[in-house]
Amino acid sequence: MSVPLEVVVRALVADDVDDLDRMEQDLFGAAAWSRTSLSEEIVGPGRWYVGAQRPDDGALVGYAGLWYDGDDAQVMTVAVDSAYQGHGVGRRLMTALVERALDEGASSVLLEVRVDNDPALHLYESMGFVRLGRRRRYYQPGDIDAWTMRLPLAAHPHPHPLPTSRPDPQET
């Protein structure tokens, strides 16, 4: 089991784009969002983006974003620097997004995830997300399928408080 990494979850700002771009390129390669897309997305209407920052040196080691349209909340992205995966950072980020969706009054949280991303699938399912269906050739380039997943919130007010326990070693 990996040792949990202590992080501070905070709102992203324009000065974070260099770190976001580095992680995007490292993690997603040809499918990475452009610097322009990242810059626009973190301040877009209805968007809420957070970063996971190490408290000792302030290094940004992950980020995630949510879009809320007045009914459902959509996870736009979750990314954890490869050097910090498996230490609970992804769970902390996802918990922050779910809690924000609850605060906004969303009825559910939706997301798409690559069908071959087993650590992320394990994380999402451990948080209560269920698979709704498969989206063929969703991720481009590469023609990679995605699972669409949903976490209903109406029946579970604040189902996942901020974690204080050790993360699962298989999560991102």
C-alpha positions in Angstrom: 0.0 0.0 0.0 1.2 3.5 -0.8 1.7 6.1 1.8 -1.0 8.9 1.4 0.4 12.1 0.2 -0.6 15.2 2.1 -2.0 17.8 -0.3 -3.9 21.0 -0.1 -6.8 21.3 -2.5 -7.2 24.9 -3.8 -8.7 26.8 -6.7 -6.6 27.0 -9.8 -5.5 30.3 -11.1 -4.0 31.6 -14.4 -0.4 31.2 -13.0 -1.0 27.4 -12.8 -1.2 27.0 -16.6 2.5 26.1 -17.0 2.1 23.2 -14.5 -1.2 22.1 -16.0 0.3 22.1 -19.5 3.3 20.0 -18.3 1.0 17.4 -16.7 -1.4 17.4 -19.6 1.5 16.7 -22.1 3.1 14.0 -19.8 -0.2 12.3 -19.0 -2.3 12.6 -22.2 0.3 13.1 -25.0 -1.5 13.7 -28.3 -4.9 13.9 -26.6 -3.7 16.7 -24.2 -5.6 20.0 -24.1 -3.8 23.0 -25.5 -2.5 25.8 -23.2 -5.2 28.0 -24.6 -7.9 25.4 -23.8 -6.6 25.0 -20.3 -6.4 28.8 -19.8 -10.0 29.2 -21.0 -11.4 26.2 -19.2 -10.2 27.1 -15.7 -12.1 30.4 -15.8 -15.1 29.3 -18.0 -18.7 29.9 -16.9 -20.1 27.2 -14.7 -16.6 25.7 -14.3 -14.8 25.0 -11.0 -11.2 23.8 -11.2 -9.0 22.8 -8.3 -5.4 21.7 -7.9 -3.7 19.4 -5.4 -0.6 21.2 -4.0 2.1 19.8 -1.7 2.1 21.9 1.4 5.9 21.6 1.9 7.0 23.2 -1.4 3.8 24.3 -3.1 4.3 22.0 -6.0 1.1 21.3 -8.0 0.8 17.5 -8.3 -2.7 17.2 -9.7 -5.8 19.0 -10.9 -9.5 18.4 -11.6 -12.4 20.3 -13.0 -16.2 20.3 -12.8 -18.9 21.9 -14.9 -22.3 22.5 -13.5 -25.2 23.3 -15.8 -28.0 23.6 -13.2 -28.9 19.9 -13.0 -26.0 17.5 -13.4 -22.4 18.2 -12.7 -19.9 16.9 -15.3 -16.3 16.0 -14.3 -14.3 17.6 -17.1 -10.9 16.2 -16.2 -8.9 14.6 -13.4 -5.1 14.4 -13.6 -2.4 13.4 -11.2 1.3 13.7 -11.9 2.6 10.2 -12.7 5.1 10.5 -9.8 2.3 11.0 -7.3 -0.3 8.4 -8.5 -1.4 5.8 -6.1 -1.1 8.1 -3.1 -4.7 9.3 -2.7 -4.4 12.5 -4.7 -7.0 11.5 -7.2 -9.5 10.6 -4.4 -8.9 14.0 -2.7 -9.6 15.8 -6.0 -12.7 13.7 -6.8 -14.0 14.2 -3.3 -13.6 18.0 -3.7 -15.6 17.9 -7.0 -18.4 15.7 -5.5 -18.7 18.0 -2.5 -18.8 21.1 -4.8 -21.6 19.4 -6.9 -23.5 18.7 -3.7 -23.1 22.4 -2.6 -24.3 23.5 -6.0 -27.4 21.3 -5.7 -26.6 18.9 -8.6 -28.7 15.8 -8.8 -25.8 13.7 -10.0 -22.2 13.8 -11.2 -21.3 12.4 -14.6 -17.9 11.5 -16.1 -16.3 9.7 -18.9 -13.2 7.4 -18.4 -11.1 5.4 -20.7 -12.2 1.7 -20.7 -8.6 0.7 -20.1 -7.9 3.0 -17.2 -8.3 0.4 -14.4 -7.0 2.6 -11.5 -9.5 5.4 -12.3 -12.3 2.9 -12.8 -11.5 1.4 -9.4 -11.5 4.8 -7.8 -14.8 6.0 -9.3 -16.5 2.7 -8.5 -15.2 2.8 -4.9 -16.9 6.3 -4.6 -20.2 5.0 -5.8 -20.1 5.8 -9.5 -21.9 3.3 -11.8 -21.3 2.6 -15.4 -24.2 3.8 -17.7 -22.8 2.8 -21.1 -19.9 2.7 -23.4 -19.1 5.6 -25.8 -17.3 4.2 -28.8 -14.2 6.0 -30.1 -14.7 8.8 -27.5 -11.1 9.7 -26.9 -9.3 11.1 -29.9 -6.8 10.7 -31.4 -6.6 7.0 -30.8 -10.2 5.9 -31.1 -10.3 4.8 -27.4 -13.7 3.9 -26.0 -15.0 5.5 -22.7 -17.3 4.4 -20.0 -19.9 7.0 -19.0 -20.4 6.8 -15.3 -22.9 8.5 -12.9 -23.0 9.2 -9.2 -26.5 10.0 -8.0 -26.5 12.6 -5.3 -30.2 13.2 -4.5 -30.4 10.0 -2.4 -27.0 10.4 -0.8 -26.5 13.9 0.7 -22.8 14.3 1.3 -21.9 10.7 0.7 -18.2 11.1 0.6 -16.7 13.6 3.1 -13.2 14.7 2.6 -11.0 11.6 3.2 -9.0 11.3 6.4 -8.2 7.6 6.0 -5.6 5.9 3.9 -6.4 5.7 0.1 -6.8 2.5 -1.8 -3.4 1.6 -3.4 -4.9 1.1 -6.8 -6.3 4.6 -7.2 -4.8 7.5 -9.1 
